[in-house]
Amino acid sequence: MLFAELAHAIHPYLMKDGDVPSFMRNLIQNLCDIPEDEWYTKKDPSSESSYKDSSLRKFYNKGPSKKLAKSMLNRPTRKNFINFINYKDYATDEPEIDRTSLVKAITPFTDKEIDENNVGDILFDLLELSLDYIVNPELENDRKISRATTTSNVAKSKYGPKLLEECNNTCSKPDCDHHLQTVTSDNQSTNNYEIIKISGSDNSYSNLLAFCHDCFYSYTLKHSKKEEQELKKIKSLQSQIGEIQQILRTVDIERGIRKVIENLKNAKSNDFERLNYKPVAVEEKIDSQKDIFLYTEVLSYVTQFYIFIDRTMKDAVKAKLFNDDLLRAQIKASYRKLEDKNMPKELIYQSLAERLNQITKQDIRFCYIVISYFIQSCEVFNATT
């Protein structure tokens, strides 16, 4: 709510040592034209007869009630407020309010050019507007969307492509699967998304996510702390994935591995020979209790396909389709770089498979099988302690 945001921003400069109720009474008195015969009566919205200290604390944190906002809007006094902001101590000829700091405090709330000479005018307009939003809530919603859209447009120019890549061009809101690109009938694609701030006023990359338009509007107008926490977890995961992608791009991987994956894809069921021994490496490297799904998947792939892939790779080396030592060194280097960043094993497994998928352009399922082979043959994962 704009009024509460403004009140918190200007409090240290308008009444540095004043408690919240005193600050609020002082602010109301200087914003409103209150005739002397109404002072301290029910007609004076700053008086204790109208509002107790507890009410003023509530208004400070959540904005005034609709009744108080209407009362203040009925009697605004721009001249008195500007005089209050510009008031000088006649003994020292020094201003009582630090207008330089006040300019900095309210700059984020307006697009207008502010200086020490017009700060009183602009602050009065902002406070009056904030009261109007309380009386007419739909205007407040328009303001929220307008400010969020401005933030989104700035963030798109700085971070848009990276945010889209990290969320795989799909809305980052849980339970939403809207794609963030629109494809026309002639196969042209255009970006169709907005960027939200997860919480607070921080515009940095770590506080931003790509959303579809519907989720952008609903989250901007209303969301809970629980939703913020959920989105922070999603952002953390997306950032990890982005970091992994950046790391893996620094290591080249032999393109010849494509032939191995193609052979796997084209093989018949009778081409596969199951292992007749327990794949010890898998047992040692993946905790079957802690990572049950990863353990089960890798164990299954190794048992079913290890012999076929091993034989295919040896044949490919004989045919000089790629350098086996170099390939293994590259796979191991990729794993080491991710391990050094303390990435979870499941995420490493997934990321290495996706990297093979990018290089070979083959079905991701076969890439997972090949990475499982490298787990068993010791290029990926260390034995658990």
N, C-alpha and C positions, 0 to 999 in steps of 0.2 A: 504494500500500500504506500503510495507516494508520500503522504503526510508523515507517516512514521519514519520513512527513510530520510526525509528532509530533517525532521526533528532531531534524529540521532546525529546527522551530519553537522548541524549548525549549533547544537547545544554547547559544545566546548568553547565556541567563539562569542555567542550571544550572552551567555551567563555561565562563565567558566566554573565558578565555585557554587553555583546554585543547585539545590537538589531538584529532582524531576518535577514535583508539584509547583515549586517556586518558578522554575523555568517556564512551565506551561502557563501559569497565571500571567507571567510577564509577557509571554508571546501573545496570548489572547488580548491582553490590554493594549498592546502596541499595534495589533492587527485590526482592532475594532474601535469604532467611535462610540464611546460609552459616556453619556452625559453625567455630569458630576452628581446630580440628584439620584442617579441609579447606582452609584458605587456601593459595593458591598451588599446589594440587594439581590433578590431573585432575578432581576432583569439584567444584572451584570454577569455575563457568562464566565468571568474569571473569579467570581467570588466563591467563598466556601459555602454560601447559602445555595448556590447553584450546583456546585460539584465538589465533592470531598476529595481529599488527597488521593485516596485509593482509585477513584474514577480517573483522575488526571494521569496517574501512573499507567492505567490501562489504555487511555487515549494516546499516551506517549509511545507505547509499544505496538498498538494495533490501529491507531488512528481514531479521531473523535467519533462520537455517535452521530447519527444522521441529524438528530435534533440540534446538537451543538454546532455541527457544520452549517446547518441552515441559519442558525442564529448569527453566526460569524459572517456568513455571506450577505446577510441583510444589512450589515453596518460596517463594511470595510473602510479603512482609512489609510490610503496610500501615503499621504503627506506625513502623517504622524509616524508611520513605520519607517519611512526613509529618513526622517529626522532622528529617529531612534538609532538607526544604523550608522548615521553620519555624526552623531553627537560627539562633541569634543569637551574635554575637561578645560574649563576656561582658565583655571589656575596654571595649567601646564601647556595648554593649546595642543594637547595630544588626544587622538581619538580613543574613546573607551573600548571600541570594538576593533579587533585586528582584522581589517577588511581584506588584507592580502591573503590571509589564511581562509577567510570566509569565501573568497573567490575560488580558491582551490577546492573547498568543500562542496560547493554547489555546481562546479563545472560539469561533473558527470551527469547532471540532471537536465541539461539544456544544450541545444545546438547553437545558441546565440553567443556572440563574443562578449565576454564579461571582463570588467576591470573594476578598480576601486571606486570609480565614479558612478557606475550604473548597477553595482551589485545589489543595492537596496531595492531598486526598481524590479530587477529580474527575480530576486528572492520573493518579493511581494507577489508577483505574478505566479510564481511556482506554488506558493502556499495557497493562493486563491484558487488556482487550478486544482490543487490536491483536495480542497474542500468541495469543489464542484464534482469531482470524481466520487466522493462519498455520497453526495446528494443524488447523483446520476451514475450508478455503478456501471452502466454500459459504456460510459466514457472511459472509465478506468480500464475496462477490458480492451478497449481500442488502444489506449496508451500502452498497455502491456505488450500487445501484439506488435504495435509499431516499433517499440524499443527493441523487442526480441528480434524482429525482422531486420532492423538495422544492424544489430550484433551479428545475426546470421550472415548477412551479406558481406560484412567485413571479414568474418571468419572463413567464409567460402574462398575469398580471394587469397587468403594466407594458407589455409590448411585443407581446403575442400578435397582435392585429389587423394591426399593421404588418409583422411577420415573415411572416404568412400572405399578405399582399398582395404582398410582395416575391418570394415563391417561387411565386406564382400558385396557392396552395393545393395544391402538390405537394411531396412529400418532397424535401428539399434534398440528400439523399445521392446521389452519382453512381450511375447505373444503376438507380435505384429510381423507379417511376412511381406509387407509391401516393398516392391523393388524400387530403387531410387533412380532408375533411368526409364524414360519412356521411349518406346520404339515405334516409329511411324510405319505406315503401310509400305513405304518404299525403303524400309530397313535403315532409316536414319535414327540415331539415338540422341536424346538430350537429357541432361541431368534434371532431376525432378525431386529436389530435397531441400531441407532446411537444416540448420545447425542450432542445437540448444545448449545452453549452459546448464550443467547438472545442478549446481547450487551456487548461491551467493552472487557476487559481482565479478568473480574472477574470469577473465576472458582468455586465459592461457590454454594451450593445447590440451593439458591434462584434465581440463574441466569441460571439454566439448565432445559432443556426439552427433552423428548424422541421423536425422529422423525424417520420416515421411511427413507431408504437410498436415495430415490429420492429427498425428501424434504430437507434432510440434505445437499446434494450436491448443490441444487439450492439456499438454504438460505446462505450457506457458501460463495458461489461465489458472490452473490448479493442480497441485501435486503434493504428496506427503513426504515426510522425512524418510519413511520406509522406502518409497520409490527412489528417492535420492540415493540411499545406501545401495539399493539394488543396481542402479545405473553406475555407481562408482565401481562396483565389482565387474560389471560388463566392460567399463572403460579400462580397468586394469588388465583384463584378459585381452581386449583388443590391442592394447599397447604392447603386451607381451608378443602377440602374433606379429605386430608391425616390426618390433625389434628383431624377431626371429627372421622375418623375410629379408630385412636389411643385412643381417649377418650372413645368411645363406647366399645372398647375391655376391658376397666377396669371395666365395669359393667356387671355382669352375668344377663341373662334374663331366666326366667323359660321356660324349653323346653316343658312343658305341653301346652303352647299356640299353639303348632303345631296342636293339636286335634281340637281346635277352628277353625283354618284356614282350616283344612281338611273338617270340617263340612260345612263351608262356601262354599268351592269349590264344594262340592257334593250336595248342596241344590238345590231344584227345585224352579221355579219362584213363585209357590203358597205357599212356606214356608216363604216368606218375607211379613212382615206387615209394611206398611209405617207409619212413625210418624204422629199422628194427632194433633201435636202441633209444634210450631216453635222452632228449636234447638237454644235456647238462647245462650248457651256457644259459639257456632260457631260465632254467631253474635257479641259477646263481644270480642272474642279473635283475629279475623281476620278482618282487615280493608277491606271492600268490594270495596273500591275505590283504595286503594294502592296495594292490593294483590288480584286482581279480579280473576285470574285464580286459585289460591290456595283456595280462598273463595268459588268459584263455585264448585270446585271438592269436597272439604270436605263437604260442605253443601249437595251436591247430595248424597254422600256416607252415611252420617249420616241419612238423611231423609229416604233413601231406606233400610239400613241394620242395623241401631242401635238396634232395638228391637230384631232382630234375634241373633246378636252377644251377646247382654246382656243375653238373655235366654240361649244361648249355653254355655256361661261362667259359669252361675250359675249351670247348669247341670254338667259341668265338675268339678266344685268345690265339688258338692255333691258326685260325683263319685271318689273324691280324686285324680283327675288327676294332679292337681297342687294347689299351695297355692295362693289364689286370692290376699290377702293382700300383700304378698311378690312380686307377679308379678307387681301389681300397684306401689309399692314402687320402684321397679327396673326401670320401664318405666319412672316414675317421676324423679328418680335420673339421668337417661340418659339425659332426657330433660334439667334438671337443669345444668348439666355440660356443655351442648352445649350453653345454654342461657348465662352462665357466660362468655363464650368466644365471646358473641355478634354475634353469627351466625345468618344469615337471616332465617326467619321462613320457607320459602320454602325449604331451604337447610336442616334445622332440620327435617322437614316432610319427605323429600326424604331420609335422612340418617337413620332415625329411621325405615322406611319401609325396606330399604336395609339391616339393621341389623336383622330384623325379617326374611327376606328372607335368610340370611346366616345361621341363627339358624334352621329354620324350613324346608328349602329346598323346599318351596312351591312357587307357582306363585307370582311374585312381585305385581300383581294387587290386590290380596287378602290381602297382607301385608299393602298396602296403605289403604284399607278399614278398617282394624283393627286399624291402627294408627289414622284414622279419628274418630273411636269409642272412643279412649282414649283422643282425643281433646275434644269431647263432655262431657266425664265423668270426665274431669278436671285433668287428669294426665299430659297432654301436653298443653303448652301455658298458658300464663296469660292473663287476660283481658287487652285490649289495653287502654291506658290512653287518 
